[in-house]
Amino acid sequence: MESFKSFFVKLLNLPVPEKKEGSPPDAANAWQAASAATRAAEAPSSTPWTPMETTRKQRAWTMLIRWGAAAVIVLLCLLGIRQLFRPDTRPVEQNLPVALQFPQAAAQGIASRFATAYYSWDETTPDSRAKALSADYAGGSVESGRFGWNGKGKQTASQPYVVGLDVRSPTEASVTVGLSITVYKAGAKAGEWQPDSYEKRAVAVPIVITEGRPTVTGTPSLVAIPQPGQPTLPPQPGEDTTLSQQTKDYATSFFQTYGTKADTSAVTAPGASIPGLEGAAELEQLTRWVVRTGSGDERPAEATVRWKVPGGATLDQSYKLTLTKVSAGQTDRWQIIGLSVGTN
């Protein structure tokens, strides 16, 4: 505390309080007095320069600078204490891409529900369509039983799935939804309908974020179903034909166990965790088995298997696997330690 007081006294050029007579000098002052006496004894009789008196203006400027420095120090201390007890909790602005600022999952769910309701109608119960549409529509009132429909016929839309998303701003996007459409024809009796045709359609639904919630603000429009593009896959290493031949029988036994049992630890490498299919499929044939070239104790591999499934059908499916070298005494063997979905 004494040192802190001395710092401000020196900073502000305040007079140092004199010691009362009879009070014992402290250790620091005793040393300073002795040092001063020594310097006085050693000092030459005359100084090589002439001391100059400071003017009143200079003293005023010096005092102003010192008081300003003290004020800055006190202000910084106060700001530090405030930050300690009242930290700034305002969210930090992030320059995210527009697509990431838009609530994609919520918008896709609303668009799928609206598209299903929009392409489902029944002339015998027109109000049910209007009720379903009004739950997500914010573009104005929905005319009873209409919303672009002439009130005739019957069809149902089902199995919605999102096939496209065009984000235009953080609050606006167009969601393309695929639908399975069932068109009905009138039966022999009044009010009787029979399925007439089944079609696949795609519809673009305009979505706007209103008060934090995705809503539909315009009429959906029929569009072409987007076709899947051709993926660009990285080049694969060459095949290690020798290792492929050596491990093919082992791979066959692995898939036999994988299809029929839950526990595959008997045919996998130590530490592997590959749960089996528990009888969901039975191996009919390992139609393709390729181990890729590489170095070290792990190799990528690819397999195509033909499964027999209940009902007499067969399915050809692809897998990606990882082989690891397992040593037991003087013997080395390759075993499967990982399995994932193949990309053909």
Phi and psi restraints in degrees (value plus and minus 20) as a CYANA .aco file:
   2 GLU   PHI     -82.0   -42.0
   2 GLU   PSI     -60.7   -20.7
   3 SER   PHI     -87.6   -47.6
   3 SER   PSI     -56.8   -16.8
   4 PHE   PHI     -83.7   -43.7
   4 PHE   PSI     -59.5   -19.5
   5 LYS   PHI     -86.5   -46.5
   5 LYS   PSI     -61.1   -21.1
   6 SER   PHI     -83.8   -43.8
   6 SER   PSI     -55.7   -15.7
   7 PHE   PHI     -81.6   -41.6
   7 PHE   PSI     -67.8   -27.8
   8 PHE   PHI     -90.0   -50.0
   8 PHE   PSI     -52.3   -12.3
   9 VAL   PHI     -82.7   -42.7
   9 VAL   PSI     -64.7   -24.7
  10 LYS   PHI     -89.4   -49.4
  10 LYS   PSI     -59.3   -19.3
  11 LEU   PHI     -82.8   -42.8
  11 LEU   PSI     -60.8   -20.8
  12 LEU   PHI    -112.8   -72.8
  12 LEU   PSI     -17.5    22.5
  13 ASN   PHI      37.3    77.3
  13 ASN   PSI      22.4    62.4
  14 LEU   PHI    -103.8   -63.8
  14 LEU   PSI     134.4   174.4
  15 PRO   PHI     -88.5   -48.5
  15 PRO   PSI     118.9   158.9
  16 VAL   PHI    -101.1   -61.1
  16 VAL   PSI     105.6   145.6
  17 PRO   PHI     -82.3   -42.3
  17 PRO   PSI     117.2   157.2
  18 GLU   PHI    -100.1   -60.1
  18 GLU   PSI     130.2   170.2
  19 LYS   PHI     -93.6   -53.6
  19 LYS   PSI     120.9   160.9
  20 LYS   PHI     -91.6   -51.6
  20 LYS   PSI     130.9   170.9
  21 GLU   PHI     -86.9   -46.9
  21 GLU   PSI     120.8   160.8
  22 GLY   PHI      68.7   108.7
  22 GLY   PSI     -32.7     7.3
  23 SER   PHI    -101.2   -61.2
  23 SER   PSI     115.2   155.2
  24 PRO   PHI     -88.4   -48.4
  24 PRO   PSI     116.9   156.9
  25 PRO   PHI     -89.3   -49.3
  25 PRO   PSI     124.3   164.3
  26 ASP   PHI     -96.8   -56.8
  26 ASP   PSI     151.1   191.1
  27 ALA   PHI     -82.7   -42.7
  27 ALA   PSI     -59.9   -19.9
  28 ALA   PHI     -86.0   -46.0
  28 ALA   PSI     -62.7   -22.7
  29 ASN   PHI     -87.6   -47.6
  29 ASN   PSI     -53.6   -13.6
  30 ALA   PHI     -83.0   -43.0
  30 ALA   PSI     -64.6   -24.6
  31 TRP   PHI     -85.5   -45.5
  31 TRP   PSI     -60.5   -20.5
  32 GLN   PHI     -84.3   -44.3
  32 GLN   PSI     -58.8   -18.8
  33 ALA   PHI     -84.7   -44.7
  33 ALA   PSI     -62.6   -22.6
  34 ALA   PHI     -84.0   -44.0
  34 ALA   PSI     -61.1   -21.1
  35 SER   PHI     -84.1   -44.1
  35 SER   PSI     -61.0   -21.0
  36 ALA   PHI     -85.3   -45.3
  36 ALA   PSI     -59.6   -19.6
  37 ALA   PHI     -84.2   -44.2
  37 ALA   PSI     -58.2   -18.2
  38 THR   PHI     -85.6   -45.6
  38 THR   PSI     -64.3   -24.3
  39 ARG   PHI     -85.4   -45.4
  39 ARG   PSI     -55.3   -15.3
  40 ALA   PHI     -87.5   -47.5
  40 ALA   PSI     -56.5   -16.5
  41 ALA   PHI     -89.6   -49.6
  41 ALA   PSI     -54.0   -14.0
  42 GLU   PHI    -108.0   -68.0
  42 GLU   PSI     -30.5     9.5
  43 ALA   PHI     -90.1   -50.1
  43 ALA   PSI     125.1   165.1
  44 PRO   PHI     -88.3   -48.3
  44 PRO   PSI     142.2   182.2
  45 SER   PHI     -87.1   -47.1
  45 SER   PSI     -45.9    -5.9
  46 SER   PHI    -154.9  -114.9
  46 SER   PSI     121.7   161.7
  47 THR   PHI    -101.6   -61.6
  47 THR   PSI     126.4   166.4
  48 PRO   PHI     -99.2   -59.2
  48 PRO   PSI     -19.7    20.3
  49 TRP   PHI    -157.3  -117.3
  49 TRP   PSI     148.4   188.4
  50 THR   PHI    -127.8   -87.8
  50 THR   PSI      96.3   136.3
  51 PRO   PHI     -80.9   -40.9
  51 PRO   PSI     123.4   163.4
  52 MET   PHI    -137.0   -97.0
  52 MET   PSI     116.4   156.4
  53 GLU   PHI     -98.1   -58.1
  53 GLU   PSI     116.5   156.5
  54 THR   PHI     -98.2   -58.2
  54 THR   PSI     124.4   164.4
  55 THR   PHI     -98.7   -58.7
  55 THR   PSI     147.8   187.8
  56 ARG   PHI     -84.6   -44.6
  56 ARG   PSI     -56.9   -16.9
  57 LYS   PHI     -86.3   -46.3
  57 LYS   PSI     -61.4   -21.4
  58 GLN   PHI     -84.1   -44.1
  58 GLN   PSI     -61.1   -21.1
  59 ARG   PHI     -85.4   -45.4
  59 ARG   PSI     -55.6   -15.6
  60 ALA   PHI     -85.9   -45.9
  60 ALA   PSI     -63.0   -23.0
  61 TRP   PHI     -84.3   -44.3
  61 TRP   PSI     -61.6   -21.6
  62 THR   PHI     -81.0   -41.0
  62 THR   PSI     -64.2   -24.2
  63 MET   PHI     -84.8   -44.8
  63 MET   PSI     -59.2   -19.2
  64 LEU   PHI     -83.2   -43.2
  64 LEU   PSI     -63.5   -23.5
  65 ILE   PHI     -84.1   -44.1
  65 ILE   PSI     -61.2   -21.2
  66 ARG   PHI     -88.2   -48.2
  66 ARG   PSI     -62.7   -22.7
  67 TRP   PHI     -84.2   -44.2
  67 TRP   PSI     -56.9   -16.9
  68 GLY   PHI     -83.7   -43.7
  68 GLY   PSI     -62.7   -22.7
  69 ALA   PHI     -82.9   -42.9
  69 ALA   PSI     -60.6   -20.6
  70 ALA   PHI     -83.4   -43.4
  70 ALA   PSI     -59.9   -19.9
  71 ALA   PHI     -84.1   -44.1
  71 ALA   PSI     -60.3   -20.3
  72 VAL   PHI     -83.8   -43.8
  72 VAL   PSI     -62.5   -22.5
  73 ILE   PHI     -82.5   -42.5
  73 ILE   PSI     -65.1   -25.1
  74 VAL   PHI     -83.1   -43.1
  74 VAL   PSI     -61.2   -21.2
  75 LEU   PHI     -82.4   -42.4
  75 LEU   PSI     -63.8   -23.8
  76 LEU   PHI     -83.2   -43.2
  76 LEU   PSI     -59.1   -19.1
  77 CYS   PHI     -82.7   -42.7
  77 CYS   PSI     -64.6   -24.6
  78 LEU   PHI     -83.6   -43.6
  78 LEU   PSI     -61.5   -21.5
  79 LEU   PHI     -83.3   -43.3
  79 LEU   PSI     -58.8   -18.8
  80 GLY   PHI     -84.8   -44.8
  80 GLY   PSI     -60.9   -20.9
  81 ILE   PHI     -86.5   -46.5
  81 ILE   PSI     -60.0   -20.0
  82 ARG   PHI     -83.4   -43.4
  82 ARG   PSI     -62.3   -22.3
  83 GLN   PHI     -84.8   -44.8
  83 GLN   PSI     -50.6   -10.6
  84 LEU   PHI     -88.0   -48.0
  84 LEU   PSI     -61.8   -21.8
  85 PHE   PHI    -117.2   -77.2
  85 PHE   PSI     -39.9     0.1
  86 ARG   PHI    -153.6  -113.6
  86 ARG   PSI      54.5    94.5
  87 PRO   PHI     -87.4   -47.4
  87 PRO   PSI     134.3   174.3
  88 ASP   PHI     -95.7   -55.7
  88 ASP   PSI      94.3   134.3
  89 THR   PHI    -123.9   -83.9
  89 THR   PSI      -7.9    32.1
  90 ARG   PHI     -88.0   -48.0
  90 ARG   PSI     118.7   158.7
  91 PRO   PHI     -83.2   -43.2
  91 PRO   PSI     122.0   162.0
  92 VAL   PHI    -102.7   -62.7
  92 VAL   PSI     107.3   147.3
  93 GLU   PHI     -89.7   -49.7
  93 GLU   PSI     113.8   153.8
  94 GLN   PHI    -138.9   -98.9
  94 GLN   PSI     115.7   155.7
  95 ASN   PHI    -106.7   -66.7
  95 ASN   PSI      53.5    93.5
  96 LEU   PHI    -105.8   -65.8
  96 LEU   PSI     133.1   173.1
  97 PRO   PHI     -79.6   -39.6
  97 PRO   PSI     133.5   173.5
  98 VAL   PHI     -78.3   -38.3
  98 VAL   PSI     -59.9   -19.9
  99 ALA   PHI     -82.6   -42.6
  99 ALA   PSI     -52.2   -12.2
 100 LEU   PHI    -100.6   -60.6
 100 LEU   PSI     -40.8    -0.8
 101 GLN   PHI     -99.4   -59.4
 101 GLN   PSI     -39.7     0.3
 102 PHE   PHI    -105.5   -65.5
 102 PHE   PSI     114.8   154.8
 103 PRO   PHI     -94.3   -54.3
 103 PRO   PSI      64.0   104.0
 104 GLN   PHI     -84.8   -44.8
 104 GLN   PSI     -67.0   -27.0
 105 ALA   PHI     -81.7   -41.7
 105 ALA   PSI     -66.3   -26.3
 106 ALA   PHI     -84.0   -44.0
 106 ALA   PSI     -61.8   -21.8
 107 ALA   PHI     -84.6   -44.6
 107 ALA   PSI     -59.7   -19.7
 108 GLN   PHI     -84.7   -44.7
 108 GLN   PSI     -58.1   -18.1
 109 GLY   PHI     -85.5   -45.5
 109 GLY   PSI     -64.0   -24.0
 110 ILE   PHI     -85.2   -45.2
 110 ILE   PSI     -62.6   -22.6
 111 ALA   PHI     -83.6   -43.6
 111 ALA   PSI     -60.3   -20.3
 112 SER   PHI     -83.9   -43.9
 112 SER   PSI     -63.3   -23.3
 113 ARG   PHI     -86.3   -46.3
 113 ARG   PSI     -62.5   -22.5
 114 PHE   PHI     -87.1   -47.1
 114 PHE   PSI     -61.8   -21.8
 115 ALA   PHI     -82.7   -42.7
 115 ALA   PSI     -58.8   -18.8
 116 THR   PHI     -83.1   -43.1
 116 THR   PSI     -64.0   -24.0
 117 ALA   PHI     -89.5   -49.5
 117 ALA   PSI     -56.8   -16.8
 118 TYR   PHI     -84.9   -44.9
 118 TYR   PSI     -58.3   -18.3
 119 TYR   PHI    -119.4   -79.4
 119 TYR   PSI       1.5    41.5
 120 SER   PHI    -140.8  -100.8
 120 SER   PSI     106.3   146.3
 121 TRP   PHI    -172.1  -132.1
 121 TRP   PSI     139.2   179.2
 122 ASP   PHI    -169.6  -129.6
 122 ASP   PSI     100.2   140.2
 123 GLU   PHI     -85.6   -45.6
 123 GLU   PSI     -38.1     1.9
 124 THR   PHI    -101.4   -61.4
 124 THR   PSI     -42.3    -2.3
 125 THR   PHI    -155.1  -115.1
 125 THR   PSI      47.9    87.9
 126 PRO   PHI     -88.6   -48.6
 126 PRO   PSI     -48.1    -8.1
 127 ASP   PHI     -88.9   -48.9
 127 ASP   PSI     -45.9    -5.9
 128 SER   PHI     -84.9   -44.9
 128 SER   PSI     -53.6   -13.6
 129 ARG   PHI     -87.7   -47.7
 129 ARG   PSI     -65.2   -25.2
 130 ALA   PHI     -82.3   -42.3
 130 ALA   PSI     -57.8   -17.8
 131 LYS   PHI     -85.1   -45.1
 131 LYS   PSI     -62.2   -22.2
 132 ALA   PHI     -86.9   -46.9
 132 ALA   PSI     -57.0   -17.0
 133 LEU   PHI     -91.9   -51.9
 133 LEU   PSI     -56.6   -16.6
 134 SER   PHI     -86.2   -46.2
 134 SER   PSI     -37.9     2.1
 135 ALA   PHI     -86.1   -46.1
 135 ALA   PSI     -47.6    -7.6
 136 ASP   PHI    -145.3  -105.3
 136 ASP   PSI     -15.8    24.2
 137 TYR   PHI    -117.7   -77.7
 137 TYR   PSI     109.5   149.5
 138 ALA   PHI    -143.4  -103.4
 138 ALA   PSI      -1.3    38.7
 139 GLY   PHI    -114.0   -74.0
 139 GLY   PSI     -14.1    25.9
 140 GLY   PHI     111.7   151.7
 140 GLY   PSI    -197.1  -157.1
 141 SER   PHI     -90.9   -50.9
 141 SER   PSI     125.5   165.5
 142 VAL   PHI    -116.4   -76.4
 142 VAL   PSI      99.8   139.8
 143 GLU   PHI     -83.0   -43.0
 143 GLU   PSI     114.7   154.7
 144 SER   PHI     -74.6   -34.6
 144 SER   PSI      97.6   137.6
 145 GLY   PHI      53.1    93.1
 145 GLY   PSI     -14.4    25.6
 146 ARG   PHI    -133.7   -93.7
 146 ARG   PSI    -116.2   -76.2
 147 PHE   PHI      34.9    74.9
 147 PHE   PSI      33.3    73.3
 148 GLY   PHI      70.7   110.7
 148 GLY   PSI     -26.5    13.5
 149 TRP   PHI    -120.9   -80.9
 149 TRP   PSI     121.9   161.9
 150 ASN   PHI    -103.8   -63.8
 150 ASN   PSI     -19.3    20.7
 151 GLY   PHI      65.8   105.8
 151 GLY   PSI      -7.7    32.3
 152 LYS   PHI    -133.1   -93.1
 152 LYS   PSI     130.1   170.1
 153 GLY   PHI      61.2   101.2
 153 GLY   PSI    -193.1  -153.1
 154 LYS   PHI    -169.3  -129.3
 154 LYS   PSI     114.7   154.7
 155 GLN   PHI    -176.4  -136.4
 155 GLN   PSI     138.6   178.6
 156 THR   PHI    -150.4  -110.4
 156 THR   PSI     122.6   162.6
 157 ALA   PHI    -131.9   -91.9
 157 ALA   PSI     122.6   162.6
 158 SER   PHI    -171.6  -131.6
 158 SER   PSI     154.5   194.5
 159 GLN   PHI      31.9    71.9
 159 GLN   PSI      36.1    76.1
 160 PRO   PHI     -90.1   -50.1
 160 PRO   PSI     124.1   164.1
 161 TYR   PHI    -170.0  -130.0
 161 TYR   PSI     118.3   158.3
 162 VAL   PHI    -100.6   -60.6
 162 VAL   PSI     107.6   147.6
 163 VAL   PHI    -137.9   -97.9
 163 VAL   PSI     -23.5    16.5
 164 GLY   PHI    -186.1  -146.1
 164 GLY   PSI     129.0   169.0
 165 LEU   PHI    -163.4  -123.4
 165 LEU   PSI      99.8   139.8
 166 ASP   PHI    -135.4   -95.4
 166 ASP   PSI      80.2   120.2
 167 VAL   PHI    -108.0   -68.0
 167 VAL   PSI     100.6   140.6
 168 ARG   PHI    -119.7   -79.7
 168 ARG   PSI     -47.8    -7.8
 169 SER   PHI    -179.4  -139.4
 169 SER   PSI     153.2   193.2
 170 PRO   PHI     -81.7   -41.7
 170 PRO   PSI     -33.1     6.9
 171 THR   PHI    -145.0  -105.0
 171 THR   PSI     -13.7    26.3
 172 GLU   PHI    -162.4  -122.4
 172 GLU   PSI     116.6   156.6
 173 ALA   PHI    -179.3  -139.3
 173 ALA   PSI     146.5   186.5
 174 SER   PHI    -141.8  -101.8
 174 SER   PSI     106.2   146.2
 175 VAL   PHI    -130.4   -90.4
 175 VAL   PSI     104.1   144.1
 176 THR   PHI    -115.5   -75.5
 176 THR   PSI     104.0   144.0
 177 VAL   PHI    -138.7   -98.7
 177 VAL   PSI     110.5   150.5
 178 GLY   PHI    -110.0   -70.0
 178 GLY   PSI     124.7   164.7
 179 LEU   PHI    -157.7  -117.7
 179 LEU   PSI     130.7   170.7
 180 SER   PHI    -119.5   -79.5
 180 SER   PSI      99.4   139.4
 181 ILE   PHI    -127.5   -87.5
 181 ILE   PSI     111.2   151.2
 182 THR   PHI    -132.4   -92.4
 182 THR   PSI      98.1   138.1
 183 VAL   PHI    -120.0   -80.0
 183 VAL   PSI     113.2   153.2
 184 TYR   PHI    -128.0   -88.0
 184 TYR   PSI     135.2   175.2
 185 LYS   PHI    -140.8  -100.8
 185 LYS   PSI     132.6   172.6
 186 ALA   PHI     -87.6   -47.6
 186 ALA   PSI     119.1   159.1
 187 GLY   PHI    -106.0   -66.0
 187 GLY   PSI    -191.3  -151.3
 188 ALA   PHI     -89.5   -49.5
 188 ALA   PSI     -50.8   -10.8
 189 LYS   PHI    -119.9   -79.9
 189 LYS   PSI     135.0   175.0
 190 ALA   PHI     -84.6   -44.6
 190 ALA   PSI     113.2   153.2
 191 GLY   PHI      61.9   101.9
 191 GLY   PSI     -17.4    22.6
 192 GLU   PHI    -119.2   -79.2
 192 GLU   PSI     111.5   151.5
 193 TRP   PHI    -147.5  -107.5
 193 TRP   PSI     122.8   162.8
 194 GLN   PHI    -147.0  -107.0
 194 GLN   PSI     118.3   158.3
 195 PRO   PHI     -78.1   -38.1
 195 PRO   PSI     112.4   152.4
 196 ASP   PHI    -132.6   -92.6
 196 ASP   PSI     -59.0   -19.0
 197 SER   PHI    -175.6  -135.6
 197 SER   PSI     138.2   178.2
 198 TYR   PHI    -145.4  -105.4
 198 TYR   PSI     110.1   150.1
 199 GLU   PHI    -156.0  -116.0
 199 GLU   PSI     139.6   179.6
 200 LYS   PHI    -130.0   -90.0
 200 LYS   PSI     109.2   149.2
 201 ARG   PHI    -154.5  -114.5
 201 ARG   PSI     138.7   178.7
 202 ALA   PHI    -147.9  -107.9
 202 ALA   PSI     123.0   163.0
 203 VAL   PHI    -156.9  -116.9
 203 VAL   PSI     117.3   157.3
 204 ALA   PHI    -115.8   -75.8
 204 ALA   PSI     104.5   144.5
 205 VAL   PHI    -131.5   -91.5
 205 VAL   PSI     101.8   141.8
 206 PRO   PHI     -97.2   -57.2
 206 PRO   PSI     108.7   148.7
 207 ILE   PHI    -142.4  -102.4
 207 ILE   PSI     114.0   154.0
 208 VAL   PHI    -150.6  -110.6
 208 VAL   PSI     117.8   157.8
 209 ILE   PHI    -101.4   -61.4
 209 ILE   PSI      94.8   134.8
 210 THR   PHI    -137.6   -97.6
 210 THR   PSI      95.9   135.9
 211 GLU   PHI      33.7    73.7
 211 GLU   PSI      21.5    61.5
 212 GLY   PHI      62.5   102.5
 212 GLY   PSI     -19.7    20.3
 213 ARG   PHI    -141.4  -101.4
 213 ARG   PSI     115.0   155.0
 214 PRO   PHI     -86.5   -46.5
 214 PRO   PSI     111.4   151.4
 215 THR   PHI    -156.6  -116.6
 215 THR   PSI     139.5   179.5
 216 VAL   PHI    -114.4   -74.4
 216 VAL   PSI     110.3   150.3
 217 THR   PHI    -138.5   -98.5
 217 THR   PSI     -15.3    24.7
 218 GLY   PHI    -177.4  -137.4
 218 GLY   PSI     157.5   197.5
 219 THR   PHI     -98.0   -58.0
 219 THR   PSI     109.4   149.4
 220 PRO   PHI     -83.0   -43.0
 220 PRO   PSI     134.9   174.9
 221 SER   PHI    -150.1  -110.1
 221 SER   PSI     119.7   159.7
 222 LEU   PHI     -87.9   -47.9
 222 LEU   PSI     113.9   153.9
 223 VAL   PHI    -155.9  -115.9
 223 VAL   PSI     146.3   186.3
 224 ALA   PHI     -90.8   -50.8
 224 ALA   PSI     126.9   166.9
 225 ILE   PHI     -91.2   -51.2
 225 ILE   PSI     100.3   140.3
 226 PRO   PHI     -80.5   -40.5
 226 PRO   PSI     116.8   156.8
 227 GLN   PHI    -107.9   -67.9
 227 GLN   PSI     123.4   163.4
 228 PRO   PHI     -84.0   -44.0
 228 PRO   PSI     118.4   158.4
 229 GLY   PHI    -103.9   -63.9
 229 GLY   PSI     152.7   192.7
 230 GLN   PHI    -112.4   -72.4
 230 GLN   PSI      97.3   137.3
 231 PRO   PHI     -91.4   -51.4
 231 PRO   PSI     131.0   171.0
 232 THR   PHI    -121.0   -81.0
 232 THR   PSI      87.3   127.3
 233 LEU   PHI    -117.8   -77.8
 233 LEU   PSI     125.1   165.1
 234 PRO   PHI     -86.7   -46.7
 234 PRO   PSI     130.1   170.1
 235 PRO   PHI     -83.3   -43.3
 235 PRO   PSI     120.6   160.6
 236 GLN   PHI    -110.7   -70.7
 236 GLN   PSI     127.9   167.9
 237 PRO   PHI     -83.2   -43.2
 237 PRO   PSI     143.7   183.7
 238 GLY   PHI     -88.7   -48.7
 238 GLY   PSI     148.7   188.7
 239 GLU   PHI    -107.3   -67.3
 239 GLU   PSI     116.1   156.1
 240 ASP   PHI    -110.1   -70.1
 240 ASP   PSI      70.1   110.1
 241 THR   PHI     -82.3   -42.3
 241 THR   PSI     -56.1   -16.1
 242 THR   PHI     -84.5   -44.5
 242 THR   PSI     -68.8   -28.8
 243 LEU   PHI     -88.5   -48.5
 243 LEU   PSI     -52.4   -12.4
 244 SER   PHI     -81.2   -41.2
 244 SER   PSI     -65.4   -25.4
 245 GLN   PHI     -86.3   -46.3
 245 GLN   PSI     -59.8   -19.8
 246 GLN   PHI     -86.8   -46.8
 246 GLN   PSI     -49.2    -9.2
 247 THR   PHI    -128.2   -88.2
 247 THR   PSI     -16.3    23.7
 248 LYS   PHI     -85.4   -45.4
 248 LYS   PSI     -63.6   -23.6
 249 ASP   PHI     -83.5   -43.5
 249 ASP   PSI     -58.6   -18.6
 250 TYR   PHI     -83.7   -43.7
 250 TYR   PSI     -62.0   -22.0
 251 ALA   PHI     -81.8   -41.8
 251 ALA   PSI     -57.8   -17.8
 252 THR   PHI     -82.7   -42.7
 252 THR   PSI     -65.0   -25.0
 253 SER   PHI     -85.4   -45.4
 253 SER   PSI     -53.6   -13.6
 254 PHE   PHI     -82.6   -42.6
 254 PHE   PSI     -69.2   -29.2
 255 PHE   PHI     -89.2   -49.2
 255 PHE   PSI     -48.7    -8.7
 256 GLN   PHI     -81.8   -41.8
 256 GLN   PSI     -65.0   -25.0
 257 THR   PHI     -90.1   -50.1
 257 THR   PSI     -61.3   -21.3
 258 TYR   PHI     -80.5   -40.5
 258 TYR   PSI     -57.8   -17.8
 259 GLY   PHI     -96.1   -56.1
 259 GLY   PSI     -51.8   -11.8
 260 THR   PHI    -126.8   -86.8
 260 THR   PSI     -38.3     1.7
 261 LYS   PHI    -139.5   -99.5
 261 LYS   PSI     142.6   182.6
 262 ALA   PHI    -108.8   -68.8
 262 ALA   PSI     -53.2   -13.2
 263 ASP   PHI    -123.7   -83.7
 263 ASP   PSI     101.5   141.5
 264 THR   PHI    -131.2   -91.2
 264 THR   PSI      -6.6    33.4
 265 SER   PHI     -82.6   -42.6
 265 SER   PSI     -44.4    -4.4
 266 ALA   PHI     -90.1   -50.1
 266 ALA   PSI     -40.6    -0.6
 267 VAL   PHI    -142.0  -102.0
 267 VAL   PSI      -4.6    35.4
 268 THR   PHI    -142.8  -102.8
 268 THR   PSI     147.0   187.0
 269 ALA   PHI     -90.4   -50.4
 269 ALA   PSI     133.9   173.9
 270 PRO   PHI     -76.6   -36.6
 270 PRO   PSI     114.0   154.0
 271 GLY   PHI      70.6   110.6
 271 GLY   PSI     -27.7    12.3
 272 ALA   PHI     -94.1   -54.1
 272 ALA   PSI     128.9   168.9
 273 SER   PHI    -152.0  -112.0
 273 SER   PSI      68.2   108.2
 274 ILE   PHI    -147.3  -107.3
 274 ILE   PSI      74.5   114.5
 275 PRO   PHI     -88.0   -48.0
 275 PRO   PSI     122.1   162.1
 276 GLY   PHI    -104.0   -64.0
 276 GLY   PSI     158.4   198.4
 277 LEU   PHI    -108.1   -68.1
 277 LEU   PSI     -27.5    12.5
 278 GLU   PHI      37.9    77.9
 278 GLU   PSI      24.0    64.0
 279 GLY   PHI      65.8   105.8
 279 GLY   PSI     -12.8    27.2
 280 ALA   PHI     -87.7   -47.7
 280 ALA   PSI     -43.3    -3.3
 281 ALA   PHI    -172.7  -132.7
 281 ALA   PSI     136.1   176.1
 282 GLU   PHI    -144.0  -104.0
 282 GLU   PSI     113.4   153.4
 283 LEU   PHI     -88.0   -48.0
 283 LEU   PSI     105.2   145.2
 284 GLU   PHI    -116.4   -76.4
 284 GLU   PSI     -61.9   -21.9
 285 GLN   PHI    -181.9  -141.9
 285 GLN   PSI     120.4   160.4
 286 LEU   PHI    -109.4   -69.4
 286 LEU   PSI      81.5   121.5
 287 THR   PHI    -104.0   -64.0
 287 THR   PSI     -40.1    -0.1
 288 ARG   PHI    -172.3  -132.3
 288 ARG   PSI     114.5   154.5
 289 TRP   PHI    -165.8  -125.8
 289 TRP   PSI      96.8   136.8
 290 VAL   PHI    -152.0  -112.0
 290 VAL   PSI     105.2   145.2
 291 VAL   PHI    -125.2   -85.2
 291 VAL   PSI     108.0   148.0
 292 ARG   PHI    -103.5   -63.5
 292 ARG   PSI     136.1   176.1
 293 THR   PHI     -91.7   -51.7
 293 THR   PSI     139.2   179.2
 294 GLY   PHI     153.8   193.8
 294 GLY   PSI    -194.3  -154.3
 295 SER   PHI    -150.7  -110.7
 295 SER   PSI     141.5   181.5
 296 GLY   PHI      69.7   109.7
 296 GLY   PSI    -185.2  -145.2
 297 ASP   PHI    -119.9   -79.9
 297 ASP   PSI      -7.1    32.9
 298 GLU   PHI    -153.3  -113.3
 298 GLU   PSI     123.0   163.0
 299 ARG   PHI    -157.0  -117.0
 299 ARG   PSI     118.9   158.9
 300 PRO   PHI     -98.6   -58.6
 300 PRO   PSI     128.8   168.8
 301 ALA   PHI    -162.4  -122.4
 301 ALA   PSI     138.6   178.6
 302 GLU   PHI    -153.0  -113.0
 302 GLU   PSI     122.8   162.8
 303 ALA   PHI    -159.3  -119.3
 303 ALA   PSI     123.5   163.5
 304 THR   PHI    -141.3  -101.3
 304 THR   PSI     103.1   143.1
 305 VAL   PHI    -139.3   -99.3
 305 VAL   PSI     132.4   172.4
 306 ARG   PHI    -129.4   -89.4
 306 ARG   PSI      91.2   131.2
 307 TRP   PHI    -111.9   -71.9
 307 TRP   PSI     121.8   161.8
 308 LYS   PHI    -116.2   -76.2
 308 LYS   PSI     103.5   143.5
 309 VAL   PHI    -133.0   -93.0
 309 VAL   PSI     139.7   179.7
 310 PRO   PHI     -74.9   -34.9
 310 PRO   PSI     119.2   159.2
 311 GLY   PHI      83.1   123.1
 311 GLY   PSI     -23.8    16.2
 312 GLY   PHI      73.3   113.3
 312 GLY   PSI     -22.4    17.6
 313 ALA   PHI    -104.0   -64.0
 313 ALA   PSI     141.3   181.3
 314 THR   PHI    -146.3  -106.3
 314 THR   PSI     131.4   171.4
 315 LEU   PHI    -153.8  -113.8
 315 LEU   PSI     112.4   152.4
 316 ASP   PHI    -114.5   -74.5
 316 ASP   PSI     104.4   144.4
 317 GLN   PHI    -155.1  -115.1
 317 GLN   PSI     131.3   171.3
 318 SER   PHI    -131.4   -91.4
 318 SER   PSI     127.9   167.9
 319 TYR   PHI    -157.4  -117.4
 319 TYR   PSI     132.4   172.4
 320 LYS   PHI    -130.4   -90.4
 320 LYS   PSI     116.1   156.1
 321 LEU   PHI    -151.4  -111.4
 321 LEU   PSI     142.5   182.5
 322 THR   PHI    -143.7  -103.7
 322 THR   PSI     105.5   145.5
 323 LEU   PHI    -120.8   -80.8
 323 LEU   PSI     122.6   162.6
 324 THR   PHI    -149.4  -109.4
 324 THR   PSI     128.0   168.0
 325 LYS   PHI    -103.9   -63.9
 325 LYS   PSI     106.2   146.2
 326 VAL   PHI    -134.0   -94.0
 326 VAL   PSI     107.6   147.6
 327 SER   PHI    -125.6   -85.6
 327 SER   PSI     115.0   155.0
 328 ALA   PHI    -156.4  -116.4
 328 ALA   PSI      80.2   120.2
 329 GLY   PHI      47.9    87.9
 329 GLY   PSI    -142.8  -102.8
 330 GLN   PHI    -113.9   -73.9
 330 GLN   PSI     -14.6    25.4
 331 THR   PHI    -131.3   -91.3
 331 THR   PSI     115.6   155.6
 332 ASP   PHI    -135.6   -95.6
 332 ASP   PSI     121.1   161.1
 333 ARG   PHI    -165.4  -125.4
 333 ARG   PSI     135.7   175.7
 334 TRP   PHI    -120.0   -80.0
 334 TRP   PSI     111.3   151.3
 335 GLN   PHI    -153.6  -113.6
 335 GLN   PSI     137.4   177.4
 336 ILE   PHI     -99.3   -59.3
 336 ILE   PSI     110.5   150.5
 337 ILE   PHI    -139.8   -99.8
 337 ILE   PSI     -33.6     6.4
 338 GLY   PHI    -168.2  -128.2
 338 GLY   PSI     129.5   169.5
 339 LEU   PHI    -163.1  -123.1
 339 LEU   PSI     115.9   155.9
 340 SER   PHI    -166.6  -126.6
 340 SER   PSI     160.0   200.0
 341 VAL   PHI     -97.7   -57.7
 341 VAL   PSI     117.9   157.9
 342 GLY   PHI    -102.9   -62.9
 342 GLY   PSI     142.2   182.2
 343 THR   PHI    -133.5   -93.5
 343 THR   PSI      -4.2    35.8
